[in-house]
Amino acid sequence: MKLGMGRFALNQLNLFRRLVVIVHLKEFSLELDKLTFDLIWGKSLIY
């Protein structure tokens, strides 16, 4: 019974970690989008 609980807890931890990674990737891609947007608009404003 205890082994099952341990495995369950491990699965929960892995799920949580995956969620954290996904959130971080989303934030990172948002930052990249902002950077690209600024670059494109900056260039169009310069020309």
HTML snippet that shows the backbone in 3Dmol.js (N, CA, C, O; Angstrom):
<script src="https://3Dmol.org/build/3Dmol-min.js"></script>
<div id="view" style="width:600px;height:400px;position:relative"></div>
<script>
const pdb = `
ATOM      1  N   MET A   1       0.827  -1.197   0.000  1.00  0.00           N
ATOM      2  CA  MET A   1       0.000   0.000   0.000  1.00  0.00           C
ATOM      3  C   MET A   1       0.869   1.257   0.000  1.00  0.00           C
ATOM      4  O   MET A   1       0.589   2.225  -0.707  1.00  0.00           O
ATOM      5  N   LYS A   2       1.920   1.220   0.802  1.00  0.00           N
ATOM      6  CA  LYS A   2       2.806   2.386   0.907  1.00  0.00           C
ATOM      7  C   LYS A   2       3.543   2.622  -0.414  1.00  0.00           C
ATOM      8  O   LYS A   2       3.777   3.763  -0.812  1.00  0.00           O
ATOM      9  N   LEU A   3       3.904   1.525  -1.084  1.00  0.00           N
ATOM     10  CA  LEU A   3       4.614   1.612  -2.356  1.00  0.00           C
ATOM     11  C   LEU A   3       3.737   2.295  -3.406  1.00  0.00           C
ATOM     12  O   LEU A   3       4.209   3.114  -4.195  1.00  0.00           O
ATOM     13  N   GLY A   4       2.451   1.939  -3.397  1.00  0.00           N
ATOM     14  CA  GLY A   4       1.500   2.544  -4.326  1.00  0.00           C
ATOM     15  C   GLY A   4       1.388   4.041  -4.106  1.00  0.00           C
ATOM     16  O   GLY A   4       1.340   4.816  -5.061  1.00  0.00           O
ATOM     17  N   MET A   5       1.347   4.449  -2.837  1.00  0.00           N
ATOM     18  CA  MET A   5       1.259   5.869  -2.507  1.00  0.00           C
ATOM     19  C   MET A   5       2.507   6.603  -2.971  1.00  0.00           C
ATOM     20  O   MET A   5       2.429   7.719  -3.486  1.00  0.00           O
ATOM     21  N   GLY A   6       3.657   5.969  -2.784  1.00  0.00           N
ATOM     22  CA  GLY A   6       4.916   6.576  -3.203  1.00  0.00           C
ATOM     23  C   GLY A   6       4.952   6.794  -4.704  1.00  0.00           C
ATOM     24  O   GLY A   6       5.396   7.834  -5.191  1.00  0.00           O
ATOM     25  N   ARG A   7       4.476   5.794  -5.424  1.00  0.00           N
ATOM     26  CA  ARG A   7       4.449   5.887  -6.881  1.00  0.00           C
ATOM     27  C   ARG A   7       3.487   6.995  -7.317  1.00  0.00           C
ATOM     28  O   ARG A   7       3.762   7.744  -8.254  1.00  0.00           O
ATOM     29  N   PHE A   8       2.364   7.079  -6.621  1.00  0.00           N
ATOM     30  CA  PHE A   8       1.363   8.102  -6.921  1.00  0.00           C
ATOM     31  C   PHE A   8       1.946   9.495  -6.705  1.00  0.00           C
ATOM     32  O   PHE A   8       1.765  10.400  -7.520  1.00  0.00           O
ATOM     33  N   ALA A   9       2.653   9.642  -5.578  1.00  0.00           N
ATOM     34  CA  ALA A   9       3.276  10.930  -5.250  1.00  0.00           C
ATOM     35  C   ALA A   9       4.316  11.298  -6.308  1.00  0.00           C
ATOM     36  O   ALA A   9       4.435  12.461  -6.694  1.00  0.00           O
ATOM     37  N   LEU A  10       5.060  10.307  -6.767  1.00  0.00           N
ATOM     38  CA  LEU A  10       6.085  10.527  -7.787  1.00  0.00           C
ATOM     39  C   LEU A  10       5.442  10.986  -9.094  1.00  0.00           C
ATOM     40  O   LEU A  10       5.949  11.885  -9.765  1.00  0.00           O
ATOM     41  N   ASN A  11       4.317  10.356  -9.445  1.00  0.00           N
ATOM     42  CA  ASN A  11       3.594  10.748 -10.658  1.00  0.00           C
ATOM     43  C   ASN A  11       3.094  12.180 -10.549  1.00  0.00           C
ATOM     44  O   ASN A  11       3.169  12.947 -11.509  1.00  0.00           O
ATOM     45  N   GLN A  12       2.583  12.536  -9.370  1.00  0.00           N
ATOM     46  CA  GLN A  12       2.094  13.892  -9.139  1.00  0.00           C
ATOM     47  C   GLN A  12       3.230  14.895  -9.297  1.00  0.00           C
ATOM     48  O   GLN A  12       3.055  15.963  -9.884  1.00  0.00           O
ATOM     49  N   LEU A  13       4.395  14.535  -8.765  1.00  0.00           N
ATOM     50  CA  LEU A  13       5.569  15.402  -8.828  1.00  0.00           C
ATOM     51  C   LEU A  13       5.990  15.611 -10.283  1.00  0.00           C
ATOM     52  O   LEU A  13       6.293  16.730 -10.696  1.00  0.00           O
ATOM     53  N   ASN A  14       6.007  14.522 -11.053  1.00  0.00           N
ATOM     54  CA  ASN A  14       6.378  14.611 -12.468  1.00  0.00           C
ATOM     55  C   ASN A  14       5.392  15.474 -13.234  1.00  0.00           C
ATOM     56  O   ASN A  14       5.790  16.268 -14.086  1.00  0.00           O
ATOM     57  N   LEU A  15       4.105  15.324 -12.936  1.00  0.00           N
ATOM     58  CA  LEU A  15       3.068  16.133 -13.569  1.00  0.00           C
ATOM     59  C   LEU A  15       3.292  17.605 -13.261  1.00  0.00           C
ATOM     60  O   LEU A  15       3.228  18.458 -14.146  1.00  0.00           O
ATOM     61  N   PHE A  16       3.556  17.885 -11.995  1.00  0.00           N
ATOM     62  CA  PHE A  16       3.781  19.259 -11.546  1.00  0.00           C
ATOM     63  C   PHE A  16       4.992  19.862 -12.249  1.00  0.00           C
ATOM     64  O   PHE A  16       4.962  21.010 -12.692  1.00  0.00           O
ATOM     65  N   ARG A  17       6.057  19.068 -12.343  1.00  0.00           N
ATOM     66  CA  ARG A  17       7.280  19.541 -12.987  1.00  0.00           C
ATOM     67  C   ARG A  17       7.031  19.852 -14.453  1.00  0.00           C
ATOM     68  O   ARG A  17       7.509  20.856 -14.982  1.00  0.00           O
ATOM     69  N   ARG A  18       6.267  18.965 -15.105  1.00  0.00           N
ATOM     70  CA  ARG A  18       5.944  19.166 -16.515  1.00  0.00           C
ATOM     71  C   ARG A  18       5.141  20.450 -16.693  1.00  0.00           C
ATOM     72  O   ARG A  18       5.360  21.209 -17.637  1.00  0.00           O
ATOM     73  N   LEU A  19       4.214  20.679 -15.777  1.00  0.00           N
ATOM     74  CA  LEU A  19       3.379  21.879 -15.807  1.00  0.00           C
ATOM     75  C   LEU A  19       4.242  23.126 -15.658  1.00  0.00           C
ATOM     76  O   LEU A  19       4.065  24.105 -16.384  1.00  0.00           O
ATOM     77  N   VAL A  20       5.175  23.082 -14.716  1.00  0.00           N
ATOM     78  CA  VAL A  20       6.080  24.215 -14.473  1.00  0.00           C
ATOM     79  C   VAL A  20       6.901  24.504 -15.726  1.00  0.00           C
ATOM     80  O   VAL A  20       7.062  25.658 -16.124  1.00  0.00           O
ATOM     81  N   VAL A  21       7.416  23.442 -16.340  1.00  0.00           N
ATOM     82  CA  VAL A  21       8.224  23.590 -17.558  1.00  0.00           C
ATOM     83  C   VAL A  21       7.396  24.220 -18.671  1.00  0.00           C
ATOM     84  O   VAL A  21       7.869  25.117 -19.369  1.00  0.00           O
ATOM     85  N   ILE A  22       6.148  23.747 -18.838  1.00  0.00           N
ATOM     86  CA  ILE A  22       5.260  24.279 -19.876  1.00  0.00           C
ATOM     87  C   ILE A  22       5.003  25.761 -19.644  1.00  0.00           C
ATOM     88  O   ILE A  22       5.051  26.558 -20.580  1.00  0.00           O
ATOM     89  N   VAL A  23       4.728  26.131 -18.386  1.00  0.00           N
ATOM     90  CA  VAL A  23       4.470  27.535 -18.053  1.00  0.00           C
ATOM     91  C   VAL A  23       5.693  28.386 -18.369  1.00  0.00           C
ATOM     92  O   VAL A  23       5.573  29.471 -18.938  1.00  0.00           O
ATOM     93  N   HIS A  24       6.870  27.889 -17.998  1.00  0.00           N
ATOM     94  CA  HIS A  24       8.110  28.626 -18.256  1.00  0.00           C
ATOM     95  C   HIS A  24       8.340  28.799 -19.752  1.00  0.00           C
ATOM     96  O   HIS A  24       8.754  29.866 -20.205  1.00  0.00           O
ATOM     97  N   LEU A  25       8.067  27.735 -20.522  1.00  0.00           N
ATOM     98  CA  LEU A  25       8.236  27.802 -21.974  1.00  0.00           C
ATOM     99  C   LEU A  25       7.285  28.819 -22.577  1.00  0.00           C
ATOM    100  O   LEU A  25       7.654  29.562 -23.487  1.00  0.00           O
ATOM    101  N   LYS A  26       6.049  28.852 -22.065  1.00  0.00           N
ATOM    102  CA  LYS A  26       5.062  29.813 -22.568  1.00  0.00           C
ATOM    103  C   LYS A  26       5.516  31.232 -22.287  1.00  0.00           C
ATOM    104  O   LYS A  26       5.430  32.096 -23.160  1.00  0.00           O
ATOM    105  N   GLU A  27       5.996  31.481 -21.081  1.00  0.00           N
ATOM    106  CA  GLU A  27       6.482  32.814 -20.717  1.00  0.00           C
ATOM    107  C   GLU A  27       7.672  33.193 -21.585  1.00  0.00           C
ATOM    108  O   GLU A  27       7.790  34.334 -22.032  1.00  0.00           O
ATOM    109  N   PHE A  28       8.548  32.232 -21.818  1.00  0.00           N
ATOM    110  CA  PHE A  28       9.741  32.452 -22.632  1.00  0.00           C
ATOM    111  C   PHE A  28       9.357  32.805 -24.067  1.00  0.00           C
ATOM    112  O   PHE A  28       9.913  33.735 -24.651  1.00  0.00           O
ATOM    113  N   SER A  29       8.403  32.060 -24.636  1.00  0.00           N
ATOM    114  CA  SER A  29       7.970  32.321 -26.010  1.00  0.00           C
ATOM    115  C   SER A  29       7.255  33.664 -26.095  1.00  0.00           C
ATOM    116  O   SER A  29       7.342  34.349 -27.114  1.00  0.00           O
ATOM    117  N   LEU A  30       6.547  34.047 -25.029  1.00  0.00           N
ATOM    118  CA  LEU A  30       5.896  35.358 -24.993  1.00  0.00           C
ATOM    119  C   LEU A  30       6.943  36.453 -25.035  1.00  0.00           C
ATOM    120  O   LEU A  30       6.795  37.439 -25.757  1.00  0.00           O
ATOM    121  N   GLU A  31       8.004  36.277 -24.257  1.00  0.00           N
ATOM    122  CA  GLU A  31       9.101  37.253 -24.239  1.00  0.00           C
ATOM    123  C   GLU A  31       9.732  37.348 -25.628  1.00  0.00           C
ATOM    124  O   GLU A  31      10.039  38.441 -26.105  1.00  0.00           O
ATOM    125  N   LEU A  32       9.921  36.195 -26.272  1.00  0.00           N
ATOM    126  CA  LEU A  32      10.491  36.162 -27.618  1.00  0.00           C
ATOM    127  C   LEU A  32       9.584  36.886 -28.598  1.00  0.00           C
ATOM    128  O   LEU A  32      10.057  37.641 -29.447  1.00  0.00           O
ATOM    129  N   ASP A  33       8.278  36.657 -28.482  1.00  0.00           N
ATOM    130  CA  ASP A  33       7.307  37.323 -29.349  1.00  0.00           C
ATOM    131  C   ASP A  33       7.392  38.829 -29.183  1.00  0.00           C
ATOM    132  O   ASP A  33       7.372  39.574 -30.163  1.00  0.00           O
ATOM    133  N   LYS A  34       7.489  39.273 -27.934  1.00  0.00           N
ATOM    134  CA  LYS A  34       7.586  40.710 -27.649  1.00  0.00           C
ATOM    135  C   LYS A  34       8.849  41.291 -28.279  1.00  0.00           C
ATOM    136  O   LYS A  34       8.831  42.376 -28.861  1.00  0.00           O
ATOM    137  N   LEU A  35       9.949  40.542 -28.147  1.00  0.00           N
ATOM    138  CA  LEU A  35      11.236  40.975 -28.688  1.00  0.00           C
ATOM    139  C   LEU A  35      11.158  41.094 -30.212  1.00  0.00           C
ATOM    140  O   LEU A  35      11.604  42.084 -30.792  1.00  0.00           O
ATOM    141  N   THR A  36      10.583  40.070 -30.850  1.00  0.00           N
ATOM    142  CA  THR A  36      10.430  40.072 -32.305  1.00  0.00           C
ATOM    143  C   THR A  36       9.544  41.225 -32.736  1.00  0.00           C
ATOM    144  O   THR A  36       9.841  41.925 -33.704  1.00  0.00           O
ATOM    145  N   PHE A  37       8.450  41.417 -32.008  1.00  0.00           N
ATOM    146  CA  PHE A  37       7.503  42.496 -32.289  1.00  0.00           C
ATOM    147  C   PHE A  37       8.206  43.848 -32.214  1.00  0.00           C
ATOM    148  O   PHE A  37       8.057  44.688 -33.101  1.00  0.00           O
ATOM    149  N   ASP A  38       8.973  44.044 -31.143  1.00  0.00           N
ATOM    150  CA  ASP A  38       9.716  45.299 -30.955  1.00  0.00           C
ATOM    151  C   ASP A  38      10.722  45.506 -32.083  1.00  0.00           C
ATOM    152  O   ASP A  38      10.885  46.620 -32.582  1.00  0.00           O
ATOM    153  N   LEU A  39      11.396  44.426 -32.482  1.00  0.00           N
ATOM    154  CA  LEU A  39      12.384  44.513 -33.560  1.00  0.00           C
ATOM    155  C   LEU A  39      11.721  44.924 -34.865  1.00  0.00           C
ATOM    156  O   LEU A  39      12.202  45.813 -35.567  1.00  0.00           O
ATOM    157  N   ILE A  40      10.603  44.261 -35.184  1.00  0.00           N
ATOM    158  CA  ILE A  40       9.888  44.550 -36.434  1.00  0.00           C
ATOM    159  C   ILE A  40       9.372  45.991 -36.432  1.00  0.00           C
ATOM    160  O   ILE A  40       9.551  46.725 -37.405  1.00  0.00           O
ATOM    161  N   TRP A  41       8.730  46.388 -35.327  1.00  0.00           N
ATOM    162  CA  TRP A  41       8.171  47.739 -35.250  1.00  0.00           C
ATOM    163  C   TRP A  41       9.262  48.791 -35.193  1.00  0.00           C
ATOM    164  O   TRP A  41       9.136  49.871 -35.771  1.00  0.00           O
ATOM    165  N   GLY A  42      10.345  48.457 -34.482  1.00  0.00           N
ATOM    166  CA  GLY A  42      11.468  49.384 -34.396  1.00  0.00           C
ATOM    167  C   GLY A  42      12.055  49.652 -35.771  1.00  0.00           C
ATOM    168  O   GLY A  42      12.353  50.794 -36.119  1.00  0.00           O
ATOM    169  N   LYS A  43      12.219  48.581 -36.555  1.00  0.00           N
ATOM    170  CA  LYS A  43      12.767  48.703 -37.912  1.00  0.00           C
ATOM    171  C   LYS A  43      11.833  49.515 -38.794  1.00  0.00           C
ATOM    172  O   LYS A  43      12.276  50.382 -39.546  1.00  0.00           O
ATOM    173  N   SER A  44      10.528  49.230 -38.700  1.00  0.00           N
ATOM    174  CA  SER A  44       9.574  49.937 -39.554  1.00  0.00           C
ATOM    175  C   SER A  44       9.484  51.413 -39.152  1.00  0.00           C
ATOM    176  O   SER A  44       9.198  52.268 -39.991  1.00  0.00           O
ATOM    177  N   LEU A  45       9.724  51.711 -37.878  1.00  0.00           N
ATOM    178  CA  LEU A  45       9.706  53.102 -37.422  1.00  0.00           C
ATOM    179  C   LEU A  45      10.958  53.836 -37.893  1.00  0.00           C
ATOM    180  O   LEU A  45      10.916  55.028 -38.196  1.00  0.00           O
ATOM    181  N   ILE A  46      12.074  53.105 -37.950  1.00  0.00           N
ATOM    182  CA  ILE A  46      13.344  53.714 -38.367  1.00  0.00           C
ATOM    183  C   ILE A  46      13.280  54.069 -39.856  1.00  0.00           C
ATOM    184  O   ILE A  46      13.698  55.153 -40.263  1.00  0.00           O
ATOM    185  N   TYR A  47      12.746  53.130 -40.673  1.00  0.00           N
ATOM    186  CA  TYR A  47      12.711  53.353 -42.124  1.00  0.00           C
ATOM    187  C   TYR A  47      11.566  54.260 -42.528  1.00  0.00           C
ATOM    188  O   TYR A  47      11.395  54.549 -43.712  1.00  0.00           O
TER     189      TYR A  47
END
`;
const viewer = $3Dmol.createViewer("view");
viewer.addModel(pdb, "pdb");
viewer.setStyle({}, {cartoon: {color: "spectrum"}});
viewer.zoomTo();
viewer.render();
</script>
